[in-house]
């Protein structure tokens, strides 16, 4: 004879609670709030012609970085003001591109466990699109609240740059 199995609510509650906890630790459910972003500069013509992902935490490093970024500008502009006691700079460059139509954007910065996830969205012109025939070097620099977490640069799907 078959006896009915009593599947008590505890049988379902304990595994479900464990799953929710595991997903929240991974940042899938209810992760930390994204940090506020303040764009310092964004455009298509940096003098930095290599792809770059960098966190800058002091004024001297920021001014040196800005001097490299504006090396082709006459007259060179001053670096945007940043209070490094409170904030830090996150900079991304796409590297030199052979035409216009390319862009890069920091879309979100959020603490996830022991890391500071920096979500970067690169974009390219679609095949056959009309673009300016000039060398470009897209960039985006933002200020965010200072953090000692290790940066983890990813695209919107969570992939790391090659």
C-alpha positions in Angstrom: 0.0 0.0 0.0 1.1 3.5 -0.7 1.0 5.9 2.1 0.6 9.6 1.3 3.7 11.7 2.0 3.2 14.7 4.1 5.2 17.6 2.5 5.1 20.1 5.3 5.7 23.8 4.6 9.1 23.5 6.3 10.2 21.1 3.5 9.7 24.0 1.0 10.5 27.0 3.1 14.1 26.0 4.1 15.4 25.4 0.6 13.6 28.4 -0.8 15.1 30.6 2.0 18.5 29.2 1.2 18.1 30.0 -2.5 17.0 33.5 -1.9 20.0 34.1 0.4 22.4 32.6 -2.1 21.1 34.8 -4.9 21.2 37.9 -2.8 24.9 37.2 -1.9 25.6 36.9 -5.7 24.0 40.2 -6.3 21.1 38.7 -8.3 18.3 39.6 -5.8 18.2 42.9 -4.0 21.9 43.9 -4.5 23.3 47.1 -3.1 22.2 50.4 -4.4 24.2 51.8 -7.4 26.5 54.7 -6.5 25.6 58.1 -7.8 27.6 59.0 -11.0 28.8 62.5 -12.0 30.1 62.7 -15.6 33.3 64.7 -15.7 33.9 64.3 -19.4 32.6 62.2 -22.3 33.3 62.3 -26.0 35.0 60.8 -29.0 38.5 62.4 -29.2 40.8 61.5 -26.3 44.6 61.6 -26.8 44.6 58.2 -25.0 44.4 55.8 -27.9 44.5 52.5 -26.1 41.6 50.8 -24.4 41.8 51.6 -20.7 39.9 51.0 -17.4 41.2 52.9 -14.5 40.3 54.2 -11.0 42.0 57.4 -9.9 42.1 58.3 -6.2 44.2 61.4 -5.9 44.6 64.9 -7.4 48.2 64.3 -8.8 47.2 61.1 -10.6 44.0 62.9 -11.9 46.0 65.8 -13.3 48.6 63.5 -14.9 45.8 61.4 -16.5 44.0 64.6 -17.7 47.2 65.9 -19.3 47.6 62.6 -21.2 43.9 62.8 -22.2 44.1 66.4 -23.5 47.7 66.1 -25.0 46.2 66.9 -28.5 44.2 69.9 -27.3 45.3 73.5 -27.8 45.1 75.1 -25.4 44.9 72.2 -23.0 41.9 72.4 -20.7 42.1 72.1 -16.9 41.0 68.9 -15.3 37.4 69.0 -13.9 37.4 69.6 -10.1 37.1 66.5 -7.9 37.1 66.4 -4.1 39.3 63.4 -3.6 38.6 63.4 0.1 35.1 62.3 -0.8 35.2 61.1 -4.4 37.3 59.2 -6.9 37.4 59.1 -10.7 36.6 56.1 -12.9 37.9 56.4 -16.4 37.2 54.2 -19.4 38.5 54.7 -23.0 37.7 52.6 -26.0 40.9 53.0 -27.8 41.5 54.4 -31.3 38.7 53.6 -33.8 39.0 54.1 -37.6 35.7 55.9 -38.0 33.1 57.8 -36.0 30.0 56.2 -34.6 31.7 54.5 -31.6 31.0 55.4 -28.0 31.7 54.1 -24.5 29.7 54.8 -21.3 29.9 53.9 -17.7 26.3 53.1 -17.0 26.4 51.9 -13.4 28.8 51.5 -10.4 27.7 49.3 -7.5 29.3 47.5 -4.6 28.9 43.7 -5.0 30.5 41.7 -2.2 34.2 42.6 -2.0 34.2 44.3 -5.4 33.0 47.6 -7.0 31.3 46.5 -10.2 31.7 49.1 -13.0 29.2 48.4 -15.8 30.5 49.7 -19.1 28.5 50.0 -22.3 30.5 50.1 -25.5 28.7 50.8 -28.8 29.7 50.6 -32.4 28.1 51.8 -35.7 26.0 49.1 -37.4 27.4 47.6 -40.5 26.9 49.9 -43.5 26.1 52.9 -41.4 27.3 56.3 -42.6 30.0 57.6 -40.3 32.6 60.3 -40.3 35.9 59.0 -41.8 38.2 60.1 -39.1 40.1 58.5 -36.3 38.3 58.7 -33.0 39.1 57.6 -29.4 35.9 57.4 -27.3 36.0 58.0 -23.5 33.9 58.5 -20.4 35.2 59.8 -17.0 32.9 59.9 -13.9 33.3 60.8 -10.3 31.7 58.5 -7.7 31.9 58.3 -3.9 35.3 57.1 -2.8 35.6 53.3 -2.2 38.3 50.9 -1.2 36.6 48.0 -3.0 38.5 46.4 -5.9 37.1 47.5 -9.2 35.5 44.9 -11.5 34.9 46.2 -15.0 32.1 44.3 -16.9 29.7 44.9 -19.8 26.0 44.9 -19.3 25.9 41.1 -19.6 28.6 40.7 -16.9 31.4 39.9 -19.3 34.9 41.3 -18.6 36.8 43.1 -21.4 39.3 41.1 -23.4 
